[in-house]
């Protein structure tokens, strides 16, 4: 745009310079050549257009009236005399001018050089202001566009944040009720939400089936094993004709049946805890006795000496069996991660096997 504006002014200045000798020839038929030159300059001069003629010796032969004033712009323009200038833009004393210089030949005589200057400061300033305004508008538009894009991206990512927050808080108990409802979300995120809801539903169903399976298996197997243990106990009490090997075999079978019943009871308690239906038998007892009992079991099956500190009796109210199992697990883990040899105390929790239990079982299987 700037180049088109300048080119149009250059063409105007060049046309004036080309037609100037012809106009002088016309006026020279009615007056002297010097007067004709001044007359053409006066006719062509406008507030934004300046003309002057420089003699070969460098003096000014004729000039526009506005250049007669002693100001910085006139002085700077006249100082360019003596050079042939191509039509181009010059900045003179804060003004933008299109300046052109060419030889002035009239009736075969060279009078000097003709200079034509057109002030385009207003147009150039308007163009610079326009460019500045467009630059500011462009920057503001880019900032607004970036802000809009940031808000859109943030709004688009909000559903993903909700999904992340829900995934971080969800637990096994919340699977049945964990559902996402995102109405104001992109279609892709809605599809992801639907898929996640379906996955949560399947996980909830699978978790419920697992808990139900554990509960059913524990309940169904515990009853026949209790009957088997009852028959074994009855046989041991009434079997007066049993040999020593037969009695040991029955005792081992009864102990194993009891241990299996306890394991099934643990599974049943675990299923009840998962479903939120745990039952505890609270009673008052001295916890020191329970600790001493568990320590005795640990020393028996790990071949290690465990010291008990603190002899003051501590009265508590709790579920004795559950607390006993907690203590067994704590001591078991302590020995396990201390690097010492140990036997799995989980096999002995909730009961105190006799010291010759292992030897009896080995003799029976041998």
MODAMO-V262679 format. One record per backbone hydrogen bond with DSSP energy under -1.0 kcal/mol. CO is the residue of the C=O (numbers start at 1). NH is the residue of the N-H. Records with the same first field share a line. If there is no record, write none. Layout:
CO: NH, NH
This chain:
1: 5
2: 6
3: 7
4: 8
5: 9
6: 10
7: 11
8: 12
9: 13
10: 14
11: 15
12: 16
13: 17
14: 18
15: 19
16: 20
19: 23
20: 24
21: 25
22: 26
23: 27
24: 28
27: 30, 31
32: 36
33: 37
34: 38
35: 39
36: 40
37: 41
38: 42
39: 43
40: 44
41: 45
46: 49
48: 119
49: 46
50: 117
51: 64
52: 115
53: 61, 62
54: 113
55: 58
59: 55
62: 53
64: 67
65: 68
69: 71
71: 75
72: 76
73: 77
74: 78
75: 79
77: 80
78: 81
80: 83
85: 101
88: 99
90: 97
92: 95
95: 92
96: 120
97: 90
98: 118
99: 88
100: 116
102: 114
104: 111
106: 109
109: 106
112: 104
113: 54
114: 102
115: 52
116: 100
117: 50
118: 98
120: 124
121: 125
122: 126
123: 127
124: 128
125: 129
126: 130
127: 131
128: 132
129: 133
130: 134
131: 135
132: 136
133: 137
134: 138
135: 139
136: 140
137: 141
138: 142
139: 143
140: 144
141: 145
142: 146
143: 147
144: 148
145: 149
146: 150
147: 151
148: 152
149: 153
150: 154
151: 155
152: 156
153: 157
157: 161
158: 162
159: 163
160: 164
161: 165
162: 166
163: 167
164: 168
165: 169
166: 170
174: 178
183: 185
186: 190
187: 191
188: 192
189: 193
190: 194
191: 195
192: 196
193: 197
194: 198
195: 199
196: 200
197: 201
198: 202
199: 203
200: 204
201: 205
202: 206
203: 207
204: 208
205: 209
206: 210
207: 211
208: 212
209: 213
210: 214
211: 215
212: 216
213: 217
214: 218
215: 219
216: 220
217: 221
218: 222
219: 223
221: 225
222: 226
223: 227
224: 228
225: 229
226: 230
227: 231
228: 232
229: 233
230: 234
231: 235
232: 236
233: 237
234: 238
235: 239
238: 240
243: 247
244: 248
245: 249
246: 250
247: 251
248: 252
249: 253
250: 254
251: 255
252: 256
253: 257
254: 258
255: 259
256: 260
257: 261
258: 262
259: 263
260: 264
261: 265
262: 266
263: 267
264: 268
265: 269
266: 270
267: 271
268: 272
269: 273
270: 274
271: 275
272: 277
283: 318
285: 316
287: 291
288: 292
289: 293
290: 294
291: 295
292: 296
293: 297
294: 298
295: 299
296: 300
297: 301
298: 302
299: 303
314: 287
316: 285
318: 283
319: 323
320: 324
321: 325
322: 326
323: 327
324: 328
325: 329
326: 330
327: 331
328: 332
329: 333
330: 334
331: 335
332: 336
333: 337
344: 347
345: 348
348: 351
354: 357
356: 360
357: 361
358: 362
359: 363
360: 364
361: 365
362: 366
